[in-house]
């Protein structure tokens, strides 16, 4: 399963990286990943005027897009838009961080799964 990761390099600059979560055949129930140890789950809604300037992820976390979209800009100037069904792994807990913006003035629903 492919997901996008945000990470900070040794100079504190943030970047996107595409990573693959390995899945193993689990028979009739499909393919499963290994278990990730988590510390919590947060449900979130943002308004269509959401525009959050440079910030870091407060902790390592998966962000699951339930409804709507968000544009993320990292410090190398790259931008990506994440839509319903996309998964983001935010690991830029230090350095410059990233910017998050609403897309098309639409609200968004997402779930944050905080990692150990």
N, C-alpha and C positions, 0 to 999 in steps of 0.2 A: 504494500500500500504506500503510495507516494504522498508525502506531505512536505510543506515548506517550513524551514527553520529560520529564525532570526538569531544571529549570534554576533558577539563583539570580538574583534581581533585584539591582538596585544597592544595596539595603539588606541584602543577604545572606540574604533569606528565599527558601525554595524553593517551587516551584509545579509543577503538572503542565501540560502543553500537548500537545494532539493535533496531530500533524504528518502530512503526506502525503509519502511517498517516491515521486517520479514514476517511472513505468514507461513504457518505449517498446516498441512492437511489434517483436519480433525474429523474426517469421515462425513457422516450424514449432516452434521451441523455446519459444515463449511470449513473455512480456513481461519485460524486464530493466530494472533501475535502472542509473544510472551507477556506475562503480567507486568505492568508498570506499577511500582509502589507509589501511591498517591496520599496526599494529606488532606484534601478537601475538594469540594465542588462549589462553584459560584454560578448562579444564574444571573444574566445581565440583559438589560434593555437599554439602548441608546436612541436618542431622538435623531431626526433627520438633519439637524444643524450641528451634530457632533463634529468637533474639530479640536483634537487634543494635541498641542504642540509637543516638542521633544520631551520624551519621558522614557524611563526604563521599565521593563517588566518587573513587577515587585518580587517575583520569584520565578523559577522555572515552571512553565505551565503550558498545557495544551489548550488551544482555543478552538472550539467546535462551532462553526457557523450554522445556526439553526434556520434563520430567516433574514434576508437582506444581505447587504454587502458592506465591506469596509475597504478603503484604500490605505495601505501601509507604505510609508516612505522611510528608507533607511539612510544612514549618513553617507553612503557612497553615491547617493542620488537616485538609486533604483526605486521604482514604485511597483507595487503589485496590488491587484484587486482580488479580494477573497469573497466568494459567494456562498450561498446556501450549500451545505454539504462539504465545504472545504475544511481542512484541519491545518492549524498553524502551531508550531512549537516555538514559543517565545523564550529565548534564553539570553537575551541581551540585558542582563541584570546589572551590568556595569557599563561604563563608557557613555557615549552620546545618546544611545537609545534610538527611538523611532518616533514618527508622527502617525497618528491614526485619524482618518477622516471618513465621514458619512459619504455615501455614493448616491447621486441623484436625489439628494434631500430626503432619502428614505430612512425610516427607523430600522434598527437591527436587533435581533435576538441572538444571544450566544451563550455558550457554557464554557467556563474556565475550570480546568481540572488541574489543581496544583500538585506538583511533583515533589518527592522527597529530595 
